[in-house]
Amino acid sequence: MTTHIHGLSMQAAAKQLGISRNKLFALLRKHGHLNADNTPHHHLVQQGLFNVDTRGFNNPISGISRQYTVTLVTGAGLSWLHALKDQDAAQKAA
């Protein structure tokens, strides 16, 4: 399980939910909780459900560096995701 100082990776959170990482992203997109770059909307970060880290990568061959974002799920976010998954399942069953 990938745990970071500020939360779980999306892969680890999905595993805790019993679904794949892709299904977790699809669930969040379905409910309109993600931006175009798959980062959570700012209000979800402000609520303490997610953290977004900016990280850098330096290619040792080309020397080109780039930055990318990583979405992390907090403990409160994991509980919120469990509820969202259960709510989505209940809607599908109805």
SULVEN-V219721 format. One line per field, one symbol per residue. ss: DSSP state (2 for helix, 1 for strand, 0 for the rest). phi: phi as a letter, one per 40 degrees, with the letter a starting at -180 (. if undefined). A space follows every 10 residues. Layout:
BEGIN
ss->???
phi->???
END
This chain:
BEGIN
ss->0011001112 2222222000 2222222222 0001000001 0222220001 1111111100 0000111111 1110222222 2222222222 2220
phi->.cbbdbiccc cccccccgbc dccccccccd cgcbcccgcc ddcccccgcb bbbbbbbbcc ccgcbababb cbbccccccc cdcccccccc cccc
END
